[in-house]
């Protein structure tokens, strides 16, 4: 997540709970059994969050993005005869 925050140059807010799949399954089970009345009730539940701040220097960020874009460009199929 730190890399995402760095490359986007934006803070990223994430849930502190590492078991989100289990949490989601439990919430769906609770909805099905009537423990919670609807999705709005689930949405109102408080979840502990943490924020990851970007900390990559701008010149390095631009270099990494440029390198990524060059790599993606090399991977694209440019010859239509190969694609068919």
Backbone torsions as a table, in degrees:
resi	resn	phi	psi	omega
1	UNK	NA	-29.2	178.2
2	UNK	-62.5	-40.4	179.2
3	UNK	-62.6	-41.1	178.4
4	UNK	-62.1	-46.7	178.1
5	UNK	-60.0	-42.3	-179.5
6	UNK	-64.7	-48.3	-175.7
7	UNK	-70.4	-32.6	177.0
8	UNK	-82.6	-15.3	-176.2
9	UNK	56.2	40.4	-178.9
10	UNK	-139.8	147.1	173.7
11	UNK	-67.2	145.8	178.9
12	UNK	-117.3	125.7	177.9
13	UNK	-100.4	122.2	-178.3
14	UNK	-128.1	156.6	175.9
15	UNK	-73.0	138.5	179.7
16	UNK	-74.2	-19.6	-177.6
17	UNK	-75.9	117.4	-178.9
18	UNK	-76.4	-11.3	-176.3
19	UNK	-104.0	55.4	-177.0
20	UNK	-67.5	-30.2	178.1
21	UNK	-64.0	-44.9	178.6
22	UNK	-66.0	-39.3	178.3
23	UNK	-62.1	-45.7	178.6
24	UNK	-61.8	-42.8	178.3
25	UNK	-62.4	-41.6	177.9
26	UNK	-64.6	-39.2	178.8
27	UNK	-65.6	-42.6	178.0
28	UNK	-63.9	-40.0	176.9
29	UNK	-62.8	-41.8	178.2
30	UNK	-63.6	-36.5	175.8
31	UNK	-65.3	-45.5	-177.3
32	UNK	-63.5	-36.7	-178.1
33	UNK	-86.9	-5.4	179.5
34	UNK	88.6	6.1	177.8
35	UNK	-61.3	-41.8	172.3
36	UNK	-111.8	143.8	-174.1
37	UNK	-78.7	-35.2	-178.1
38	UNK	-163.4	177.1	-178.8
39	UNK	-63.3	-31.4	179.2
40	UNK	-62.4	-37.9	177.9
41	UNK	-64.7	-41.2	177.0
42	UNK	-64.1	-41.9	-179.0
43	UNK	-62.9	-28.1	-177.9
44	UNK	-81.8	-9.7	178.6
45	UNK	-65.8	138.6	179.8
46	UNK	-81.7	131.9	176.1
47	UNK	-124.7	138.1	179.8
48	UNK	-71.6	130.5	-176.9
49	UNK	-124.7	160.3	174.0
50	UNK	-133.2	152.8	179.9
51	UNK	-114.9	130.6	176.6
52	UNK	-102.8	119.9	-178.1
53	UNK	-91.7	142.5	175.8
54	UNK	-67.3	143.6	177.9
55	UNK	-142.1	19.0	178.3
56	UNK	-89.8	137.4	177.2
57	UNK	-61.6	144.4	-175.9
58	UNK	-59.8	-40.2	-179.9
59	UNK	-66.2	-37.6	176.6
60	UNK	-68.2	-41.8	179.0
61	UNK	-58.2	-46.3	-179.9
62	UNK	-65.2	-36.7	177.8
63	UNK	-65.2	-46.2	179.9
64	UNK	-61.7	-44.0	179.0
65	UNK	-64.5	-39.6	178.0
66	UNK	-63.4	-43.5	178.0
67	UNK	-63.4	-42.5	177.8
68	UNK	-61.4	-47.4	-179.9
69	UNK	-61.7	-39.3	178.2
70	UNK	-64.6	-40.8	179.3
71	UNK	-65.4	-42.9	179.0
72	UNK	-64.3	-41.8	179.5
73	UNK	-60.1	-39.7	179.1
74	UNK	-67.0	-26.0	-177.9
75	UNK	-85.0	-15.7	-178.1
76	UNK	-71.7	141.0	176.1
77	UNK	-78.3	121.2	-179.0
78	UNK	-109.3	-14.7	179.3
79	UNK	-98.9	113.0	-177.1
80	UNK	-58.8	-28.8	-179.9
81	UNK	-68.5	-26.5	177.7
82	UNK	-74.2	-35.1	-175.7
83	UNK	-72.4	-19.9	-177.3
84	UNK	-102.0	NA	NA
